[in-house]
């Protein structure tokens, strides 16, 4: 699996710890939350985006 660009080895670390699902929340929805979510899904993790912990609904379909 590909490493997360900003944290090389993150995928391997999470897999070694038995992590299969990530909950994502943050401040920059169109930047960090979106890119992290895309990376996680692309590498096979199950992802939950915590819409109540996001500042805006700037990405239609991502936040209800």
Secondary structure, 3 states (H helix, E strand, C coil): CCCECCECCHHHHHHHCCCCEEEEEECCHHHHHHHHHHHHHHCCCEEEEEEEEECCCCCECCEC
